[in-house]
Amino acid sequence: MPAPLSAALASFRAWASRHAGHNVIGVHARLGGDSVSWQDPALSSLDEALDSLQVKSTRWLAQQKRPAVFLCSDSEAFKTRAADILSSHSIPVFMHRLEPIHIERSRDRGPGMIGVVADFESLRLCSTIQYTAGGFSMLAAGASGVSIERLVPGRAESI
């Protein structure tokens, strides 16, 4: 395993172990259209995803024992604003600080693949997954057998 990937996964596992009493929720927002390294049509609305996260984070606090959230997205704007929303509810947040890439669209996949694998493996280790679009989250959920739910209900699938 490459050293940067090993370090990224070790960092996630350390964070998860510090929050062992929490329900770790993986949030994967595939929004599209918000990257400088590939051309991509917009798949989901940033504002709609953030609004839904705001509503769900309130629900998680009411329904679940101590949520903690792993965030991954092709949108740096989503990650930054989502972390702010979750932090305002005192929900612990973890995200890898690796450059996002899109396997089919990015020109330079080398170092960026570390982030893809780190996000996939971290999602796979979560208790449940919330997602906006695409097959990445569904594959992670299928690989681990965890439940998966749309972050923005009622949106058509876009695989």
C-alpha positions in Angstrom: 0.0 0.0 0.0 1.5 3.4 -0.9 2.6 5.5 2.1 0.2 8.4 1.5 -2.8 6.0 1.3 -1.6 4.1 4.4 -1.3 7.4 6.2 -4.7 8.7 5.1 -6.4 5.5 6.2 -4.5 5.4 9.5 -5.7 9.0 10.1 -9.3 8.0 9.5 -9.1 4.9 11.7 -7.6 7.0 14.5 -10.4 9.5 14.2 -13.0 6.8 14.1 -11.5 5.1 17.2 -11.7 8.4 19.1 -15.4 8.4 18.2 -16.0 4.7 18.9 -19.3 5.5 20.8 -20.6 7.5 17.9 -22.6 6.4 14.9 -20.2 7.2 12.0 -22.2 8.4 9.0 -20.5 8.7 5.6 -21.7 11.6 3.5 -20.7 11.4 -0.1 -21.8 14.4 -2.2 -21.2 13.8 -6.0 -22.2 17.3 -7.2 -20.2 17.7 -10.4 -19.4 21.0 -12.1 -17.2 22.3 -9.3 -13.7 21.1 -10.2 -10.8 22.7 -12.0 -9.2 19.4 -12.9 -12.0 17.9 -15.1 -15.0 19.0 -17.1 -18.2 17.7 -15.6 -21.9 18.5 -15.8 -23.6 19.6 -12.6 -25.3 16.5 -11.1 -26.8 17.9 -7.9 -27.3 21.3 -6.4 -24.8 22.5 -3.8 -27.4 24.5 -2.0 -29.9 21.6 -2.1 -27.4 19.2 -0.7 -26.4 21.6 2.1 -30.0 22.3 3.0 -30.7 18.6 3.2 -27.6 18.0 5.3 -28.7 20.8 7.7 -32.1 19.1 8.1 -30.6 15.6 8.5 -28.0 16.7 11.0 -30.7 18.0 13.3 -32.6 14.7 12.8 -29.4 12.6 13.5 -29.0 14.5 16.8 -32.6 13.8 17.8 -32.7 10.2 16.7 -29.2 8.7 17.0 -26.6 8.3 19.7 -23.9 10.8 19.1 -23.4 11.1 15.3 -20.0 11.7 13.8 -19.6 12.3 10.0 -17.0 11.4 7.4 -17.3 13.8 4.5 -16.2 13.2 0.9 -17.1 15.0 -2.2 -15.9 16.2 -5.6 -16.8 19.7 -4.4 -14.4 21.5 -2.1 -17.2 24.1 -1.5 -19.5 21.3 -0.3 -16.9 19.9 2.1 -16.1 23.3 3.6 -19.7 24.4 4.0 -20.9 21.0 5.2 -18.1 20.9 7.9 -19.3 24.3 9.1 -22.9 23.1 9.3 -22.0 19.9 11.2 -19.6 21.8 13.5 -22.3 24.3 14.4 -24.3 21.2 15.7 -21.1 20.0 17.6 -21.0 16.9 15.3 -17.4 15.6 14.9 -16.3 15.8 11.2 -13.5 14.0 9.3 -12.4 14.5 5.7 -9.3 13.6 3.8 -7.3 16.6 2.7 -6.4 15.0 -0.7 -7.1 16.5 -4.1 -10.4 15.2 -5.5 -10.3 13.5 -8.9 -12.9 11.8 -11.1 -11.6 8.4 -12.4 -13.2 8.8 -15.8 -12.7 12.5 -16.4 -9.5 13.7 -14.7 -6.4 14.0 -16.9 -3.8 13.2 -14.2 -4.9 10.3 -12.1 -1.7 9.4 -10.3 -1.6 11.1 -6.9 -5.3 11.7 -7.0 -6.1 8.0 -6.9 -4.8 8.0 -3.3 -7.7 10.2 -2.4 -10.2 8.1 -4.3 -9.1 4.9 -2.6 -9.0 6.6 0.8 -12.5 8.0 0.4 -13.8 4.6 -0.7 -12.2 2.7 2.1 -13.3 5.3 4.7 -16.9 5.2 3.4 -16.8 1.5 3.5 -16.0 1.6 7.2 -18.9 3.9 8.2 -22.1 2.7 9.9 -24.3 4.1 7.2 -23.9 6.2 4.0 -25.8 9.2 2.7 -25.2 10.1 -0.9 -26.3 12.5 -3.7 -25.6 10.8 -7.0 -23.5 8.2 -8.8 -22.3 4.7 -8.1 -19.3 5.3 -5.9 -21.2 5.3 -2.6 -23.4 2.4 -3.6 -20.3 0.4 -4.4 -18.8 1.2 -1.0 -22.0 0.3 0.8 -22.3 -2.9 -1.2 -18.7 -3.8 -0.4 -19.3 -3.5 3.4 -23.1 -4.3 3.7 -24.0 -1.0 5.3 -27.2 0.8 4.7 -27.3 3.6 2.2 -29.8 6.5 1.8 -30.2 9.5 -0.5 -29.0 12.7 1.1 -31.5 14.7 -1.1 -34.7 12.5 -1.2 -36.6 12.3 -4.4 -33.8 13.0 -6.8 -33.5 10.6 -9.8 -30.5 8.4 -9.9 -27.7 9.5 -12.2 -25.4 6.6 -12.7 
